Amino acid sequence: MRAVVYDRYGPPEVLRVEDVERPVPKEDEVLVKVHATTVNRLDVHTREANRRSGLAVSFLSRLVSGLRRPRQRILGTEFAGEVDGVGATVREFAIGDQVFGNSGLRFGAHAEFMCVRESARIAPKPAHISFEEAAAVSDGALNALWCLRGADLQKGQKMLIYGASGAIGTAGLQLAKYFGADVTAVCSTKNLELVGSLGADRVIDYTHEDFTKNGETYDFIFDAVGKHSFKRSRDSLRRGGCYLATDGFRNLILAMWTSRIGDKRVVFQIPPRYTKQDLLFIKKLIEAGRYRAVIDRRYSLEDVVEAARYVETEQKTGSVVLTVSRA
Ligand SMILES: NC(=O)c1ccc[n+]([C@@H]2O[C@H](COP(=O)([O-])OP(=O)(O)OC[C@H]3O[C@@H](n4cnc5c(N)ncnc54)[C@H](OP(=O)(O)O)[C@@H]3O)[C@@H](O)[C@H]2O)c1
């Protein structure tokens, strides 16, 4: 089968398409013929061994994915496709079922076929959306859901989402609205319309207005793109308010510190632990018309290097899809 492989950590150019052996499902696994996948920030961070985050984080990253070279040669976490085979004990899925999901740190989705445990994050694809849309929903949604769960968001509470146009941001915005929050979304000029269309109550263009200077305060500031900071946004938090972080080693320290001291907290829960139930929850929202995929660009599997370069610009809106094989 065709797959995108890499044998050393580095820039997008370490990726190449190669013929590799098709995986064989173990008894509790489903073999998925992948129609669409994505290139996301987890793929980028892993491929680079998190070198941009400093030596300590890079070392931790290598501990997880392989000290000298990557243990798992095929990246890709999000997938949508058709069941092509099942192990002996699999009951939930049958050959021909249309499925979607997220393999997390097991990766493997940048390939024509992948194996996923039946009990892992794999679910029937919502019938009315395409494989590309189904591949594009899980990364942002699962990450955002994990962050919002840490916030214990209540109906009517005020949340500001910084970086509301990225994968986690577009997901966080839709989920926060679903949970009944009053949402102010922050993004750049080119994304105002998109973010408004996702249900934001207010949209701030950060190229014209600094939200920390307009006197408004919030119960939560969700830094969905890791470009703001607790220090800069603290005065915009109400007493008891939380800054929700998605990135940054310093936020780990601040989370520990502010859990004991002060009346405003940093919440940063890593590693994220999302479950099959979370995926089924997202599926239900999609089917109810309460959640949709945001796709920026589409590439073919062969153009993975170009796709990865684009993701690295940190300018994608929502997701970047790789089409693997036609349904
Ligand atoms: N997705 C994952 O699997 C994953 C895993 C681990 C960690 N993370 C972390 O979570 C964060 C978000 O990931 P993501 O995948 O959602 O990001 P993303 O989709 O790559 O975010 C891109 C968006 O960020 C906005 N942006 C770029 N620079 C900005 C700035 N200086 N200020 C405000 N907005 C800016 C851009 O929109 P505008 O032009 O509108 O600003 C762009 O639409 C990242 O820090 C990432 O490292 C993600």
The ligand as an SDF file (V2000), in Angstrom:
LIG
                    3D

 48 52  0  0  0  0  0  0  0  0999 V2000
   -3.8980   20.2250   16.9960 N   0  0  0  0  0  0  0  0  0  0  0  0
   -3.1310   19.4220   17.7140 C   0  0  0  0  0  0  0  0  0  0  0  0
   -3.0990   18.2130   17.5320 O   0  0  0  0  0  0  0  0  0  0  0  0
   -2.2880   19.9820   18.8080 C   0  0  0  0  0  0  0  0  0  0  0  0
   -1.6040   19.1110   19.6210 C   0  0  0  0  0  0  0  0  0  0  0  0
   -0.8210   19.6300   20.6290 C   0  0  0  0  0  0  0  0  0  0  0  0
   -0.7370   20.9930   20.7900 C   0  0  0  0  0  0  0  0  0  0  0  0
   -1.4320   21.8190   19.9750 N   0  0  0  0  0  0  0  0  0  0  0  0
   -1.3040   23.2340   20.1600 C   0  0  0  0  0  0  0  0  0  0  0  0
   -2.5560   23.8700   20.1720 O   0  0  0  0  0  0  0  0  0  0  0  0
   -2.4600   25.1220   19.5330 C   0  0  0  0  0  0  0  0  0  0  0  0
   -3.4960   25.2360   18.4470 C   0  0  0  0  0  0  0  0  0  0  0  0
   -3.3680   24.2120   17.4980 O   0  0  0  0  0  0  0  0  0  0  0  0
   -4.2630   24.2660   16.1870 P   0  0  0  0  0  0  0  0  0  0  0  0
   -4.0070   23.0100   15.4470 O   0  0  0  0  0  0  0  0  0  0  0  0
   -5.6650   24.6170   16.5400 O   0  0  0  0  0  0  0  0  0  0  0  0
   -3.5940   25.5240   15.4550 O   0  0  0  0  0  0  0  0  0  0  0  0
   -3.7550   25.9990   13.9860 P   0  0  0  0  0  0  0  0  0  0  0  0
   -4.9910   25.4220   13.3680 O   0  0  0  0  0  0  0  0  0  0  0  0
   -2.4890   25.8120   13.2770 O   0  0  0  0  0  0  0  0  0  0  0  0
   -3.9880   27.5800   14.1860 O   0  0  0  0  0  0  0  0  0  0  0  0
   -3.8760   28.4000   13.1150 C   0  0  0  0  0  0  0  0  0  0  0  0
   -4.6220   29.7020   13.3770 C   0  0  0  0  0  0  0  0  0  0  0  0
   -3.9210   30.4300   14.3710 O   0  0  0  0  0  0  0  0  0  0  0  0
   -4.1320   31.8080   14.1700 C   0  0  0  0  0  0  0  0  0  0  0  0
   -2.9400   32.5330   14.5560 N   0  0  0  0  0  0  0  0  0  0  0  0
   -1.6840   32.3700   14.0590 C   0  0  0  0  0  0  0  0  0  0  0  0
   -0.8460   33.2310   14.6710 N   0  0  0  0  0  0  0  0  0  0  0  0
   -1.5930   33.9370   15.5860 C   0  0  0  0  0  0  0  0  0  0  0  0
   -1.2980   34.9500   16.5220 C   0  0  0  0  0  0  0  0  0  0  0  0
   -0.0750   35.4380   16.6560 N   0  0  0  0  0  0  0  0  0  0  0  0
   -2.3080   35.4090   17.3030 N   0  0  0  0  0  0  0  0  0  0  0  0
   -3.5520   34.9170   17.1730 C   0  0  0  0  0  0  0  0  0  0  0  0
   -3.8950   33.9530   16.3050 N   0  0  0  0  0  0  0  0  0  0  0  0
   -2.9160   33.4710   15.5090 C   0  0  0  0  0  0  0  0  0  0  0  0
   -4.3750   31.9820   12.6490 C   0  0  0  0  0  0  0  0  0  0  0  0
   -5.5520   32.7400   12.4640 O   0  0  0  0  0  0  0  0  0  0  0  0
   -5.6360   34.3420   12.3880 P   0  0  0  0  0  0  0  0  0  0  0  0
   -5.0130   34.7500   11.0840 O   0  0  0  0  0  0  0  0  0  0  0  0
   -7.0890   34.5810   12.4700 O   0  0  0  0  0  0  0  0  0  0  0  0
   -4.8780   34.8310   13.5590 O   0  0  0  0  0  0  0  0  0  0  0  0
   -4.6700   30.5680   12.1450 C   0  0  0  0  0  0  0  0  0  0  0  0
   -5.9830   30.4800   11.5960 O   0  0  0  0  0  0  0  0  0  0  0  0
   -1.0460   25.2200   19.0060 C   0  0  0  0  0  0  0  0  0  0  0  0
   -0.2830   25.9800   19.9220 O   0  0  0  0  0  0  0  0  0  0  0  0
   -0.5770   23.8230   18.9640 C   0  0  0  0  0  0  0  0  0  0  0  0
    0.8130   23.7290   19.1130 O   0  0  0  0  0  0  0  0  0  0  0  0
   -2.2060   21.3440   18.9750 C   0  0  0  0  0  0  0  0  0  0  0  0
  1  2  1  0
  2  3  2  0
  2  4  1  0
  4  5  1  0
  4 48  2  0
  5  6  2  0
  6  7  1  0
  7  8  2  0
  8  9  1  0
  8 48  1  0
  9 10  1  0
  9 46  1  0
 10 11  1  0
 11 12  1  0
 11 44  1  0
 12 13  1  0
 13 14  1  0
 14 15  2  0
 14 16  1  0
 14 17  1  0
 17 18  1  0
 18 19  2  0
 18 20  1  0
 18 21  1  0
 21 22  1  0
 22 23  1  0
 23 24  1  0
 23 42  1  0
 24 25  1  0
 25 26  1  0
 25 36  1  0
 26 27  1  0
 26 35  1  0
 27 28  2  0
 28 29  1  0
 29 30  1  0
 29 35  2  0
 30 31  1  0
 30 32  2  0
 32 33  1  0
 33 34  2  0
 34 35  1  0
 36 37  1  0
 36 42  1  0
 37 38  1  0
 38 39  2  0
 38 40  1  0
 38 41  1  0
 42 43  1  0
 44 45  1  0
 44 46  1  0
 46 47  1  0
M  CHG  2   8   1  16  -1
M  END
$$$$
